[in-house]
Amino acid sequence: MSRFWNPLVAGLHPYIPGEQPQFSDILKLNTNELPYGPSPAALTAMRESCEDSLRLYPDPTAKALRGVIAQTYDTSIDRVFVGNGSDEVLGHAFRALISPEGPMLFADVSYGFYPVYCDLFDQPYREIPLNARFEIDVEDYAIPCGGIAIANPNANTGHAIPLEAISRLASLQPDRTIIIDEAYVDFGAQSAIRLTE
């Protein structure tokens, strides 16, 4: 089968996930998995909400879900995109919003999937070193580029970027897409959603 791979795909270096321990007596904190499972009330609500709908294709626009998300975050529904997990959403964003006219910029110590997607989409990239405190200095991103991805907070260091710094970054790169990856925002950062208005 490998002889049929597109040469670009055949030469990719795959994303290597963190260690996946197979022990049942430890709590895994490295994969964003809830060790306790859903509550009985949540299971009941799920069963009731999809009792007759599992035989049908889901709404491809996920309008109802997007509406709830928009209401929760006080934004408009047309600003909400959903997918099968954040990796899929990031993949679509990289493919659709990053310009091939320059390298994608992201921190050298950050989410390991960023370079994988750049390689997959034949997008050049440049890793920007963190400062001596292992933080992102937005001034380092004031260079020609195709777009920027910033994990906030950074999954590897836990450091969050203040909204003022994200706003400054947007002023430094007004013509480029800046993806603020908020997969861990509930663990200690302010969401940048309001900056999209």
Secondary structure, 3 states (H helix, E strand, C coil): CHHHCCHHHHCCCCCCCCCCCCCCCCCCCCCCCCCCCCCHHHHHHHHHHCCCCCCCCCCCCCHHHHHHHHHHCCCCHHHCCCCCCHHHHHHHHHHHHCCCCCCEEEECCCCCHHHHHHHHCCCCEEEECCCCCCCCCHHHHCCCCCEEEEECCCCCCCCCCCHHHHHHHHHHCCCCCEEEECCCHHHCCCCCHHHHC
